[in-house]
Amino acid sequence: GFYRNIVLNNPRKRNALSLAMLQSLREDLLHDVKSKELRVIIISAEGPVFCSGHDLKELSSEDDVKYHSQVFEICAEVMTLIQKLPVPVIAKVNGLATAAGCQLVASCDIAVASEKSQFATPGVNIGLFCSTPAVALGRSLPRKVALEMLFTGEPLSAQEALMHGLISKVVPEDKLEEETMKISRKICESSKSVLALGKATFYRQMTQDLDTAYKTTTQVMADNLNLRDGQEGIEAFIQKRKPVWSH
């Protein structure tokens, strides 16, 4: 049980992030997340659209402002939760990711996409600017690339998304599963506690200035050495053997 596969499974609705979908995504992400067995979470989707973003039917004026706010709040919660989880989260994208769906890809730690995948924030075209997706986009992409996407709604190809740093890898569709599992298996070779510490620290120091970031990470390196797995890894390296992680 090293991998958890979370599959967005409403292809008829283009895997829209309805309130119900967001709630079950949150539940799946949090489920038994402290388990020693769980090492990697992979998010993929059924059908030709990875995720189309918010369910616009839920955002029509029949629902009140309070309901709309609730949808956006849980969405933000899910996106930030991904980075707070102690295990790496990989987006496995095979198709179109738009608006909050594009935000979901940007929020994952790693993203592997098939060549046919595309990424867009087309909200501006229907009069609802993608301001919340822009938070994740503006932190993943160069500003001028993000703003062109946000102002025009035009999609990036998988190759462009790779070039600008929105995703980690592009592979032919028939290699998508293999490549994602290769990365996952590599992650599983490391100590869970060391990775959890490293992931949390990475996101913390990214928001800090240079001096503060080095203060933070200098302390963490010392803490890391004090972890059982930190000592085990170094001893194993010196003794030229494979480490035995405590997990």
Secondary structure, DSSP 4 states (H G I P E B T S, - for coil): --EEEEEE--GGGTT---HHHHHHHHHHHHTTTT-SS--EEEEEESSSEEE--S-GGGGSTTS-HHHHHHHHHHHHHHHHHHHHSSS-EEEEE-SEEETHHHHHHHHSSEEEEETT-EEE-GGGGGT---HHHHHHHHHHS-HHHHHHHHHH-PPEEHHHHHHTTS-SEEE-GGGHHHHHHHHHHHHHTS-HHHHHHHHHHHHHHHTS-HHHHHHHHHHHHHHHHHSHHHHHHHHHHHTTS------
